[in-house]
């Protein structure tokens, strides 16, 4: 998608702090981290959100979760981490490209709201 921020990051048109990449996914540091470790994992194929994940093949969708695990290993999150995907306006999704936040590096709060 030509105007998508994350598609531009994946293409290298916008710089990012890459953490991990494979044939299906790209992971980079969030520019406004909410935890000591805050990495975004995105599929290279554009799809707007979890609500549209039927547009991805099962291999790509599974690759996103496996990339979250790989990021946790690379970042040394041995005591745990959180994976979050915001969906739509009420879910506070700020970029309309499916992405998973990998958060860790400290004890996170119990609150999810």
C-alpha positions, 0 to 999 in steps of 0.5 A, a space after each residue: 500500500 503506497 501511503 502506509 507508514 509501515 509499508 514504507 518502513 519495510 521498503 526502506 523508504 523510511 528509516 527504522 531501528 530494525 531488530 529482526 527480519 525474515 521472508 514474511 515479517 519485519 520487526 523494528 523498535 517503536 519510536 514512542 516506547 511504552 516499556 524498556 523493550 518495545 518492538 513492533 512486528 509486522 507482516 511484509 504483506 499489507 493487511 490493515 489489522 487483526 480484523 482483516 487477518 483472513 487476507 493473510 495466508 496461515 504461514 504468514 500469520 504464524 510467522 508473525 507470532 514466531 517473529 514475536 518469540 524471536 524478538 523476545 529471545 534477541 532482546 533477552 526477555 527471559 522473564 516474560 513479555 507481552 504481545 499486543 495488537 490494537 485493532 480499529 479506532 476503539 482499540 486505539 490502532 494508530 497505523 492501519 497495518 497489522 502489527 504486534 507490540 512486543 513489550 518487556 524489560 520490566 514487570 508490566 502492570 496487571 491492567 490491560 485497559 
